Amino acid sequence: MTPAKAGVNFDSLPQWDWMVPSGYARGLTWQETPVRTWIVTAFLLVPLSAIGDDAIDKAISQLASENPTERDDAEKLLLERGEQALDRCRMASVEAKDAEVRARLARICADLERGKKLSGLTEIWKSAWFRLEDVEKTSEAKGWANFSAELVRQAGRKTWKFHSRVEIRHPGKLTSVTDFSGTCADDEVLTPLEVDCIAEGGASQATKTRRKYHLKFVKESVTISAGETEKGAVAGEQTIKFRDLPSWEFAETTAALFWTLPAVVERASLLQQPRVSAVTLNEFLAPVGYEIEFKRSTSIDYQSKSETVREYSASKPADGNDRDNFLVSDNHGLLKARFADFNWTRCEETEARKFENKDPEKTSK
């Protein structure tokens, strides 16, 4: 017997309108009423995070599994959940009684903390533009630099797919271009994996060159694939072992790319690392060791506001002089730098490339 046929006036009952759908109370069939919305409403009342929490809790418990594959899969899931899993992993690390589980949770928490601090890089590296001006002001050389990177997953690990381009306009309308594009590891020196390089032009006719090649970095060596120079095509491959390079003993890591050094500093700043060592390779594959070191926190004007920045210096062990320095903000990344004999200032693309519409010879008069 349906409620309507019982002869009861359900509408007169207190709170009935919100307790039972009114259509059902008036004798409509189940298919004709919105009772099914109860199910949807009840589902929506369950926080979506609770569903994720169950998977996280299960993964944490599987860290104590006797099956090594289950332990590894559980760790992978927790790392993939990122910041969502951080608090629960912290609590579990305090409560864990097994030493191996505590050690694994400590490692997971450290990775998740690092990921949380670095989460801003995805936005900062969408496309960063810089205006470049000669440090010494002995010439009218001006230029621009652009760096962009996208975080992807490659071969089961986080990888940055990046593009770095620097263009310098010298007096006499000569232009030099350095262009790197490829992938690099998500580590402290952004270790390159596979990179295409184009370097052409120069400050004068005497130094004008063209180099184009492909680099593949594997463990402690780099393979240079066939490319071309100002003398024509270069056939075959050449493999260089990093340990054979001058100044390689300076660092324990694999090489970094010279033109991605500002990005390495940005990463170090977000993690508040006091020091990073790197051996960089420039477009001529010449290795140069760098010691990147935190100096101080200070404030500068940026977009008409005061912005807190961390100052880092980069020195070469060979001379020990702090020739390069970088000012990095947590919100915007690198804002100002003295690097590669140029003053770098972060700005919009139109401002960075404004010099292209001017004749440097006329500007110098």
N, C-alpha and C positions, 0 to 999 in steps of 0.2 A: 504494500500500500504506500502510495506516495504521500508526502506531507500535505499536499493540497486536498486530496481525497479524504483525509481524516477530519476535515471540517474545522481545522484550527486556523485562526487568523494570525499567521506568522508575522505579518507586518506590525501587529500590535505588541509583539514581544520586545522588551528592552534590548537595545544593541543588535537587533536581528539583522539590520541592513548590512552591518560589517561582518557578522558571524557567518551568514549563509547568503550566497548570491540571490538577489530578490527574484530573478526569473524562475529559479528552481522552487522557491517558496510559493510561487503562484501557479504551480502545476505544470511548468514546461518540462520537457524531457531532458535527460543528461546531455544529449547531443545539442540541444537548443540553448543551453545555459553556458555562462562563462566560468563554470566550476573548474574547468581545466586550467584557468589562470592561477588557481591556487598552487598547482604544481610548479608552474613557472616562478610564481612569487616566492614560494618556499625555497626553491633552488637559488634565487637571487639573494635571499637572506643569508645564505652561507657565503662567507668571504671567500673570494677567489684565491686569496693568499693561503687559505687553509688547505686547499688542494695541493698547492705547491709545497706547503710545510710538510705534508704527509710524505711526499717524495723525498724531501730533504732529510726528514727524520729516518726514513728507511735507509737512505744512502749512508747516513752517519752510523747507523747500527751495522751496516754491511762492512764498515771499515774493520770490524773485528772478525769478519768471516775467515774461516780456514782456507777458503778458496782464493788464491791470489788474483785470479781474474775478476772475481766479484769485488775485491778490495780496490783494484785499479779502476774498474768501471764506476764504483761509488765515488772515488776521488774525482774522476773526470766529470761526473754529473754535478758534484758540488762546485767545482771550478766553473762549469758552464752556467750555473745559476747566479754566479757573481755575488753582488752585494746582498741579494735576497737571502743567501745562505750564511752570510757572515756572522750575524748575531747568534744563530743556533750553533754554529761551529765553535764560537767562542765559549758558549756555555758548556758544550759537550767536552771541550778540551779541559775544562776545570773539573768536570765530573768523571772523566775517563780514568779507569784504574789500570788499564793495560798500557805499558810504556810505549809499545809500538803504535798503538792507536793515538796516544797523546802526541807522539812525535809527528805522526802523519797529519793530525789535526792542526798542529802548530805550523806545519809547512803550508797547509791549505789556507789557514787564516792569514799567514804572511802574504801569500799570493793574492788572496781576495782583498786585503788591505791595499796592496800595491795597485790592483786593478781599480779600486775605488778612487784612489788619488789620481790615477792616470785617465779616468773617464773623460776628463775635459779635453784631452788631446783630439778626440774625434771631431769636436767642434772647432778647436783652434786650428787644426790642420786641414780643414775643408779647402781653404785657399788663403794663404798668407802672402801679402804683397809688401815689398820694401822698396823704398827709394834709396839709391846708393850715391854717395858723393865722395870724392877723393879726400882721404884723411889729411894729407899734406897740403892740399889745395895748390899744388905746384902745377897742375894741369887742369883743363876743363873737362876731364873725364867724369862722366856721369852714367848712371845705369839703373837697372831694376833687377830684383830677384823675386822669384815666386816659388813657394813650396806648397805642395798639397799631398795628402796621403789618406788612404781609406783602409780601415782595418778589415781584413778578410781572414778566412780560415783556409789554410793550404797544407795538404798532407797531414791533417789532424792537429795543426797548431796555428796559433794566432800569428798573422803576418801582415805587414804594412805594404800596401801597393802604393808606390809613391812616384812623384814627378818633381824634379828640381831643375830650374832653369835660371841662369844668370846672363844678362846681356849688358855689356859695357860699351858706351859710345866714346871713342877717343877723338882728340883733335885731328882734323884732317878727314873726318867722316868715316874713319875706320871703326869697325864694330867687332867685338869678340863675343862669342856665344859659347856657353858651357851648358850642356843639357844631359841630365841623368834621368833615366826612368827605369823602373823595375820593381823588385820586391826586396824587403829587408825583414829581418827577424824582430820580434817584439822584445828586444833585450836592451841593456843599458847603453850600448853603442850603436843600436840599430844596424847590426851586422848585415851587410848586403848578401843576398842570395843569388839573384840573377839581375844583371844591370846592362842596359844599352847606353852607350855614351857617344855624344857628338861634341867635339870641341873644335871650333874653327875661328879664324880671324886673328887679330892681335893688335898691339898698340902701335905698331909700325909695319911697313912693308917688309922689313928685315925679319920681324918676328912672326909674320903671318904664317899660320899653319892650318892643317885640317886633319883631324883624327876621328875615326869612327870605328867602334869595335863593340863586342859583346863580352861581358865578364860573367863567369859562373864560379861562385865561391863554394867550395866543398871542404869542410873541416878546416885544415890549416894550409890551404892552397887556393890559388885562383887560376882559372884557365881563361886565357885570352883567345877568343875565336877570331877567325878571319875578318878583316875590316879593310880600312884604307887610310892612307896618310897623304900628305901633300905630294908625295912621290908616286902615288898610285895605289893599286890594290895590294893587300898583304894576304898571302895564302897561308893555310895551315893553322895550327894552334900552338900556343906556348903556355906551359904551366909553371907557375912560380910558387915556391913554398915560402910561406910567410917567415919561417925561421931563418931563411937565407937573406931576408931583406935587412938593410941597415936600420938600426934603432928598434928592431922588432922586440928585443929583449926588454924594452921599456914596459910592455903591456902583456897581460896574460890572455887577453881576448883576441878574437880575430879582428881583421881590419875594419875600419869605418871608412865612409866616403868623406872627403874633405868638405864638399859642399852641403852635406847633411849635418855637419858639426853643430850649427845653430839649433837644429831639431834635437840633437843629443843633449845639448845644454837645457833646452826646454823640458825634456823628460826628467833630467836630473833635478831641476828646480822643483817640479811638481812633487817629486818624491823627497825633496829636501835632503838630497844626498850631499855630503860635504866634499866629496872628491870622486872623479871618474878619470880613468886613464884610457887612452885610445891611440892607436897608430892609424893615421888616416892616409888614404891614397887619393892623390889628385888626378886630374884628367890626363896627366902624363905618366900615371902609375908610379909616381915618386912617393915613397913612404916618409911621413913626418909624424913623429911622436908628439902627443899633446897631453898635458896635465890640466884637467879642468877642475877648478877649485872655487868653492863658495867663499865670498869675501864679506858681505854684509847685507842687511835688509835696509832699504831706504824708500823714499817716495819721489815720484816725478809727476809732472803734468802730462796728462794724456786725455785728449778729447775734452779739454777744458775742465778736467777733474783731477784730483790728486789720486794717484794709483800707487799702491804698495808693490814694490818689486824686490827681487833678490838679485844681487850682483854677483856674477861669476867671472872669473878670469880664465884665460887659456894660454898656457905658456909652453914653449918648446924646451925639452930637457937640454938640448944642445946649447941654448943661450940663457935659459932661465928667466928671460924677461917676460913680463905680463903684457904682451903686445896687443892681445885681443881681450875685449871684455863684453859682457852681455847683461842686459837688464830684462828680467823675465817676470811677468805678472801671472798669477794663478788664473785670472779671468780671461786674459787675452794672449798669453804666451809671450814670445819675444817682442819687445817694444822698441828697444834701441840696442845697437851694438857697434863696436869697432872691430871689424873682422876683414881679413884679406885686403888690407890697405884701404878699406872704404868704411865710411860711416853709414850704418844701416838704420833706417827709420821706418817703422811700420805705418802703413797708410792704405788708402783705397787704390785700386788698380789705376784709375784715371790719374791720380796724383803721382803714382810711381812711374808711369809711362809718359808723363807730360813733356819730358825733355825730348822725346822723339819728334816732336813737332817744331823743334827749334834747331837752328843751324849753330853748332858749337863755335864755328869760326866768328860768326857775327856776335855771339854772346860774349866772346872774350874781348871784344873791342870796347 
